[in-house]
C-alpha cells in the first residue's frame, strides 16, 4: 500500500496544472506578505515617521514602552502622550491614525477631540485582563492568510480533481488493478489525495508563519487581540485571546478546511470522468455556502459555518458564541471536517472501485 500511495503522490505533484497552481499559491503568499509589510505606516508624534520596516520599528518601540497588562494609569499616560497637537478640523479623533498603539487607545478611550473619555479599563473590557504589545503586524498577517487559504483551497481542488477522473480507462490503472486489486488501488488514490492536501497546507502555513515571525517578532504573540487598532474592531473576534492562540485556531482551521475540500474534490473526481467537470463541480460546491443569505447570528449558520469554505474564512467561526466551558465554537470544525472528509473519501473509493476497469 505504501508503494501505491507514493506512486499516486508522484502522479499528483507531477501534474502540470498542479505545479502551476502551487507556484501561483507561493507567489501570492510572498506578494501579500511583503506588500502588506511595505505599506505599514507609523508616526511617533515627535517627528519620526516612516513606512515599511521603519514603520514596524516605530510601532514596536512604542509598544515596548507600554507593554504588559493594560491599566487605567497606562491608558491616561497614552492619552497624554498621543494627544493631538494640531486642529483635527472636525474629524472624530477615534479615526485618527498615527501608529498602532495610538489608534488602539483612541478607538476605546478618546472623545471626539482626542481627550480621555473618562472610561476605565474595566468599563471597556469588563473583568478581562488585557496584555498589550505590538500586534498590528500579526493581525494583518492573519488577515492575509484568510485570502491565501482560500487560494489554497482552489489549489487543492485543481490538484485532487484528476486523482480519479483522470484515470478512467487508463492502461496504468488496469495493470495496477490486476496486480493489487481494485479496492486497494482506489484506497491508495484517496489516501494520496488527502496526504497531498495535508502536505501542501503544512507548507503554506510554514511559508506564511516564518516570514511574519521574522518581520514582526514574536513578542506580540502573547498579547490580547482585543487591544488592536480601529480597523480590527468591527466584525472581528470579540473574545479575549492572544495572537498566538488566534493563529493556532487559524492554522487548525486551515488543515480542517483543506481536508474537507480534498474530500469533496475526491468525490466529484470519482463521479466525473472529465477533470474540468470535477474542478467546476468541486469549486461550485465549495463556494456555494458563501452566497446563501444566512446571517452569522442565525441558528442555521452554526451548521453552514462548519463547511470548509468557512474554515478558511475562520473569523466567522471564531466570532460565534462560546460553548460551555469557554471553548470557542470553532472546535466543532474538527469533527465536522473529519466526518466530511471520511464520508467523501469512502464514497469516492467505492464509486471508483466499481468502475475502475470499465
PANU-922952 format. One record per residue: x, y, z of N, C-alpha, C, CB in turn. Coordinates in steps of 0.05 Angstrom, whole numbers, plus 5000, padded with zeros to 4 digits. Glycine has a CB too. Layout:
REM PANU-922952
XYZXYZXYZXYZ;...
END
This chain:
REM PANU-922952
501749765000500050005000501750255000498150005024;503950245016505750485017506850544989508050425037;507650344974508750384948506650504929509850124936;504150414931502050514915501450814921499450354919;501450874947500951154955503151334945500651174986;505651254948507851414938507651454907510551284945;506851244893506451254864504351464857505750974853;502151454872499951644867500751934875497451564883;502351964896503252234903505052354882504752214930;506852184870508552284849506852374825510452064840;504752224819502952304797501552564803500952084792;500652604828499252844835501053084832498152834864;503453074843505253304843506753344817507253274865;506553154799507853184773505953304752508852914763;503453344760501453454741502153744735498653434753;501853814710502554084700500854294714502154104670;498154254716496454454728496954474758493554384723;497654244770498354244799500754424804498853964809;502854384788505254544791504754844787507454444772;503154904767502555184762501055304785500855214736;499055164796497455264818499055294843495055074823;500955114848502655134872504655374869504154874876;505655414846507455644841505955904845508655634813;503455924835501856164838501156204868499256144822;500655984882500056004911502456114926499255724922;504856024918507256114931507656414925509655954921;507356494900507756774893505756954906507556804862;503256874909501257034922501957064952498456904919;502856854964503656864993505857064997504456585003;507857054980510157234982509257524977512457154963;507657564956506757824949505157954971505157814923;503157814982501457925003503057995028499257735010;504957815035506557855059508258105057508357615064;509658135036511558365034510258625025513758295015;508058605009506658845002505358975027504558794980;504158805044502958905068505059025087501458675083;507358895088509658995104510559265094511958795104;510859295068511759545057509759775060512459505027;507159705062505059905065504559995094502559805053;506059875113505759965141506560255143507359775160;505160395161505760685166505660735196503860875151;507460895206507460975234508761255238508860765252;507661395257508761665265508761675295507061895252;511061735307511261725336510361975350514161675343;509462175335508462425346510662625354506862365371;513162545349515362715356517162785332517062585377;516062725308517562795284518662555269519862975291;518662325281519662085267517261935255521161905287;517361895229515361735215516561585192513061925204;515161385183516161225161514261005153518861105169;515060865132513460635122515160385122512360695093;513860165117515359915116516859845141517259915093;519359775138521059695160521259915182523859625151;521460165173521560385192519060405209522060655178;516760375196514160385210513960165231511860365190;514759925223514559705242516459755266515359435228;518759855261520659915283519560125301523360005271;518260335290517060545306514760425323515860765288;513060265311510860145326511859955348509059985306;513859805342514959615362516259765385516959425349;517559985379518860145400516760275418520660365388;514660375406512460495422511160285439510460635403;510560055427509259835442510959745466508759605423;513559745462515359655483515159835508518259645474;514460095504514260285526511860215544513960565515;509660115531507260065547506559775551504960205533;508259595540507559305541507059205569509659145527;505458995571504658885597501658905600506059035620;500758875624497858885629496859175626497158785657;494559205613493359465609492059565635491259455586;492859805644491759915668490660195662493859925690;489060295681488060565678490260775676486160635701;492460725692494660915691495960915663496760835712;496260675651497460665624495660805604497960375616;493060775607491160905589491461205590488260825595;491561315614491861605617494561705606491561685647;496661545611499261615601499261615570501361415611;498061425558497961415529496261645518496861145519;494061705531492361925521493862185522489761935538;495562225543497162465544499362465524498362495573;500662235520502962225501501962255472504361955504;499562155466498562165438496562385433497361895432;496262565452494362785448494862935422494362985472;492762995406493263135381494563405385490563175366;496463465369497963715371497163925350500963665369;495063855335494064045315491064015313495363985287;489864205300486964215297486063975280485964475285;484163825290483063595275481163675254481863405294;480363925253478564035232475963875231479864025204;474863815254472263685256472263385254470563795234;474563275249474762975247474662855275477362885233;473162645278472962495303475762375309470762285303;476862425333479562335339479762025340480362445367;477461895342477461605342478761495316474661485345;478261655294479261565267482061675261477361655246;483261805280486061905276487961665277486762115297;489861655258491861445259494661555256491261235236;496161525277499061585277500761335279499761785299;499861155297501260905300499260705312503760935318;500060445313498260235321497260275350499559965318;499060345368498360375396496460605400500860405414;497060825387495361065389492561005379496661305373;492360865356489760805345488160625363490160665317;489560435376488260245394487060395419490160035403;488560575430487660705454485560925448489960835470;485861065425483961265417481261135410484961435394;481260905398478860775389477060705413479460525374;478160685437476660605460476460805482477860355472;478460985484478561165507478661465500480961095524;478061525475478161805466475461925461479961835441;475062185467472662315459473162435431471862545479;471362585421471462685393473962865389468962825386;474862995410477163185407479863055414476663415425;479862805421482462675428483162685457484662805412;481262765474481662765503480562505515480263005516;481562435538480562185551477562205557482162135578;476062005549473162005552472261925580471961815532;474061865598473261805625472761515631470861955632;472861345610472361055614474860925626471560925588;474360725643476560575654476960315638476060505684;479060165644479559915630477259715636482259795639;476359715660474159535667471559615653473759525697;471159875648468759965634468759855605468660275634;471059855593471259765565471459465562473659905552;473059335579473659055576472458875598476559015574;470958995616469758835637471958735656468158595626;471758475663473758365681476058235667472458165699;476258265641478458145625481158275631477858155595;483158115633485858215635487058245607487658035654;487858485600488758545573491758585573487258785561;493258415560496058455557496558595530497658175558;498058815531498358965506501258955497497559255511;501659005471504259005458503859045429505758735464;505858985413505659025384504258785371508459065371;501758825362500258605349499358675321497958535367;499758925313498659005287499758835264499359305282;502358775264503458615243502258335242506458595246;501958215265500757945266497857935257501057825294;496358145264493558155256493258195226492058375271;495058355215494958395186495858135171496658635177;497857995183498757745171496457535172501157635186;494957535194492657355197490557415176491457365225;490057675171488157755150489057665123487758055151;491657685117492657595091492357295088495657675088;492657155110492556865108489656765102493456735133;487656925109484956855101484756835070482857065111;485857035056485957035027487556805017486957305016;489856765029491756555020490456275023494356565035;489056225045487855965050485555915031486955945079;484156125022482156095001483456014975480456354998;485656134968487156064944488255774947489456254938;489055704971490055434977487855234971490955405006;485355294978483155114973482755064943480555224985;483055274927482855244898485155074888482855524885;487555114899489854954890489354654896492355054904;488154594919487554324926485554204907486554304956;483554364900481554264880482854194854479354484876;484554374844486054324819487854074821487654564810;489054044844490953834849489653554851492553884874;487353544865485953294870483853214849484753294897;483053404833480953344813481653114794480253594797;484253094785484852874767485352604780487352954751;485352594807486152344821484552104811485652374851;481952134808480251924797479351974769477851884815;478452224764477352284737479352254715476252564737;481952294721483952274700484851984695486352434707;483651794709484651514707482551324694485351414733;480151414689478151234677479151144650475451374675;479350894647480250774621483150774617478950914599;484750864638487650874635488850604636488851054657;490950564620492250294620493650244646494350284596;494950454658496350414683494550304704497550684692;492050404705490250314726489250024722487850494728;489049954697488249674691490449484700487749634661;492949564695495249394704495449384734497849504692;495149614747495349624776493049474789495549914786;490749504778488349374789488749064787485849464775;489848984765490348694762492448584782491248634734;494348754789496448674808495648704837499048824802;494448924844493848984872490948954880494849264879;489148954860486348944866485049224864485848834894;482649234855481249484851480949644877478549444838;480149504899479649644924482249774935478549454945;484449634933486949734943487949974927489149514943;487549964901488350194884486650444890488150114855;484050404893482350624899483050744926479350534899;483650574946484350684972486950834971484650444992;488850744955491450884952491051154940493350714936;489251174920488751424907487451624927486951384883;485451534941484151704961486051794982481751564973;487651614992489651675013491751875003491051425022;492651834978494652024967493452304963495551914939;490952314955489552574952489452724979486752544941;488852585000488652715026491452795036487352535046;493452615033496152675041497352915026497952425037;496852925000497753144984496653414994497053104955;494053415001492753655012494053735039489753615016;494653535055495953595081498753705077496053335098;500253595059503053685054503053975044504453505034;501354035025501254305014500354505035499354314990;498354425052497354605073499554665093494954485087;501054455101503254495120505354675109504454215127;505954645083507954815070507055105070508454715042;504455155064503455425063503455555090500555425051;502655405111502755505138505555595146501655295158;507555425141510255485147511255735131512155245142;510555735105511355945087510256215096510455895059;507956225110506856475119507556545147503856465116;507956345164508656405192511456495196508156155209;513356365183516156435188516956715179517956235174;516056805155516657085147515357285166515657135119;512857235175511557415194513157425220508657325199;514157195229515757195254518357355250516456905261;519457335227521957475221521457775219523157375195;519257855207518658135202517558285227516758165179;515858145242514458275264515358185292511558225261;516957985294517857895320515757735335518658135337;516657585355514757405369513557525394516157155376;514257775402513257885426510257915427514558155430;509057995405506158045404504457795406505458185380;505657555403504157315404502857265431505857075397;503857385452502757345479500857565486504957335499;500257755468498557985474495657935464499658235461;493758075477490958035470490258165444489258155492;488558035429487658155403485558375407486557935385;484558405432482458595436483458885436481058545463;485958925444487059195443488559235417488959245468;486959265396488059285369487259555356487059045351;488659635335487859885321484959875312489659935298;483860105306481060135299480159945277480460415292;481859905257481059755234480359465240483259755213;481159365264480659085271478359055290483158965283;476959265297474859245318472359135306474359515330;471259265286468659185275468858925260467459405257;467058745266466958485252469258305259467058535223;470758365280472958185287472158015311475558345293;474057845320473457655341473057795367475757445343;470857755381470157905405471257785431467257935407;472857575430473757445454476657515460473457145451;477257505486479957575495481857335493479857675524;483157315470485157115466487657245455484156895446;489857115458492457225448492757185418494857105463;494657335407495257305378496157015373497357505369;497756905391498756635388496456435387500656565410;494456465405492156295405490456325379490356345429;490256575371488756635346490056485323488856945341;492656495320493956365298493756055300496956445297;493855955325493455665328490755575317493755585358;488655725324486055655314485955685283483855835327;487155895273487155945244488555715230488456215238;490855635240492355415227490755155229495155385239;489555105252487954865255485654865235486754845283;484355085231482055105212483055095184480555365217;485555175179486655145152486954855145489455285150;487854695164488054405159485354265157489654275182;483454335174480854215173479454285147479154285197;479754545139478554625113479854485090478854925110;482454445091483854305069482954015067486954315074;482553885090481553605089478753595078481653485118;477153795086474353795076474253845046472854015090;475654035036475554095007476853864991476954355000;478853735003480053504989478053274987482653405004;476553235008474553025007472353074986473252995034;471453324986469453404966470553364937468553694970;472953444933474153424906474553134898476853564906;475452964917475752674910473052554903476952524934;470952634916468352524910467452594881466252624930;467752854874467052934847468952824826466853244845;471452784835473352664817472552374810476152664829;471452234830470551964825468051954808470151814851;466352144812463752154798464152244769461752344811;466052434764466452544738468652394723467152844740;468252364697470352244680471852454665469052044660;471252704672472552934660473753114681470653094642;476353174680477753334700476553604704480653354694;475853734681474754004683472154014697474454124654;470453804692467953784706468253744736466253554694;470253584743470853544771471753794785473053324775;473453954772474254214783471954404786476454344765;470254424765468054614766466054534788466654624739;465354284789463454194809464454224837462653894804;466954164842468154194868468254484877470954064869;469154654859469254944865466555054871470655094843;464554974855461755074859460654984886459954964837;461054744894460154644920461654774942460354334922;464154814939465854934960464955224966468854934952;464555384945463855664949460855724952464955824926;459155524946456255574947455355684974454855314941;456255584997455255685023455655985026456555535045;457656095013458156385017455956555005460856455004;454656464984452556624971449856594984452456554942;449556405003447056365017446456605035447056105033;444056715035443356945051442856865080440957085040;444856765093444556675121446256855139445356375124;445057015157446657185175448257015195444857385190;450557115203452256965221451056925248454957115224;449157095256447857065282445656865283446857325291;444856755260442656565260443456285268441356555232;441556125277442055855285442955685262439555725298;441855735237442655585214445655615207440955675190;446755855213449555895207451355715223450256185212;450455625247452055455263452655195248450655395290;450955115230451354875214452754935188448754725209;451855145174453055225149455955315153451455445135;456455445176459055545182461155335186458955715206;460355085189462254865193463154745166460954645209;462154855144463054755118465854875112461054835096;467454735095470254805091470855095084471354645070;469155225068469855505060469955695084467755605040;468455635105468555805128470955735146465955775144;472155515142474555455157476855645148475455155153;476955685122478955865111478356155120479055855080;475856225121475056495130474656505160472356585116;476356385175475956295202474756505221478556225213;474756765214473756965232470756915239474057245220;469256815219466356765224466056555246465056675198;467456335244467256125264468356215291468855875255;470356385291471556475316469856685330474356585311;467856795315466257015326463656905338465657215305;462956655332460556535343460856505373459956265329;458656515388458756505417460156255426455956515428;461456275449462856045461460955835470464556135484;461955585470460455365482460955365512461355095469;459755165525460155145554463055095560458454915565;464055205582466855185590468655375576467754905584;467455565561469155775548470555685523471055865568;469755455512471055355488469855495463470855045486;471555585445470555715421469055525404472855845406;466955615391465255445374466855325351462955605362;469055455344470755355321471755075325473055545318;471854975350472854705354471054495341473054645384;468454565337466654375324467454325295463754485325;469154505284470054465256471754215254471654715247;473054135275474853895274473253645268476353875300;471253565285469753325279468153355253467853265302;467153595247465653635222467453585198464553925221;469953675199471753625177472553335174474353795181;472953195196473652915195471352755184474352815223;468852825192466552685182466252725152463952775196;466452975143466053045115468252905098466153345110;470752935107472952815092472752515091475652895104;472052395114471852105115469551995097471352015143;467252125099464952045083465552065053462552205090;466752295045467252345017469352155006468152635012;471552105021473651925011472551635010476051945029;470951565029469851285028468051255004468151235054;466351454999464551444975466151444949462551674976;468251604948469851624924471251354918471951844926;472251224939473450954935471450754925474650854962;469150754936467050564927466250624898464550584945;465850874891464950944864467150874844464351244862;469650944849471750884830472350594829474251044838;472250454851472750164851470850014833472550064880;468350104831466449964815466850014785463650044823;468150234778468450304750471350294740467450574745;473150204758476050234752476950104727477550124775;475849874721476849724697474749734674477449444704;472849904677470749914656471750074632468150034666;
END
